[in-house]
Amino acid sequence: MNPDQINVMAEMEQRHWWFVSRRHVLGKLVDRLLPHEPKPLVVDIGCGPGGNLASLGERCRCVGVDASPESIRLATTSFPNVRFKRGMAPDDVADDLKNADLVLMMDVIEHVEDDFFFLSNIAATLRPGALVLITVPADMKLWSPHDEAVLHYRRYDLARLQAVWNGLPLKPRLVAGINRRLYWPIRATRVITRKRARSSGMAGTDFKLPSAPVNRILTGLASGEADRLCRAVDSGSPDHPTHGVSLIAVLERTAGTLLPRRKPASLPPDPYTPPAFT
């Protein structure tokens, strides 16, 4: 994303229903998945302006990494008690990843051309028992100018997401759709923005702050899915309804050799190739 979009995210992430509800879901799942003592180590790859990671700061030891200097500047300014690094994973956080209890990749791998190599290269550094939590945008029916503006290569369906880890020593603990309750309103909005050929929010994105009452209602609707996801984790079965605006996966690194691998040539091409951004 460009600096204008990163600044929009930093401005919105403490108030906008999308970010607030996402942090609520994340916090509930972390409480379910990780012990409280000793403090677990969480590494957030593609941490952006830092709000997701900082929300875990009292509960966990936290390290965030992002290639964007603007993201790291905003993160370190807003959350001085959390450790942030400018760089690339896994190389620039190799020691942290070796000791991590949880690795976050929240709305990250859709920005990466070779998501197979990206995930496998990171997972190869993890110890058995470490967890990886991934969120991605779902359903190509929701593709819109927003996706192109924020440099997405793709939106995922279940099969395409599972293909990224199939065959690797990664055991799914949870695979589910999220933001299910708001799917149809968001789909309607995306139909409109496709017809208009422009996004509905700031800096080419769909992010704009609704009125306070509407924001509270949307926050409650999206946050309310946290209990369903926690019950899904408790059930011990990774398979749950995957219809939603996004998909979430929690993977456990198991014992075994893991070598980084490239995206198969047989895979259909991505629907979009973002322009190079410098």
Secondary structure, DSSP 8 states (H G I E B T S, - for coil): --HHHHHHHHHHTTTSHHHHHHHHHHHHHHHHHS-SSS--EEEEET-TTSHHHHTTTTTSEEEEEES-HHHHHHHHHH-TTSEEEES-TTGGGHHHHHH-SEEEEET-GGG-S-HHHHHHHHHTTS-TT-EEEEEEEB-GGG--HHHHHTT-S--B-HHHHHHHHTTSSEEEEEEEEES-TTHHHHHHHHHHHHHHTS-SSGGGSS-----HHHHHHHHHHHHTTHHHHHHHHHHT--B----SSEEEEEEEE-SS--------TTS---S-------
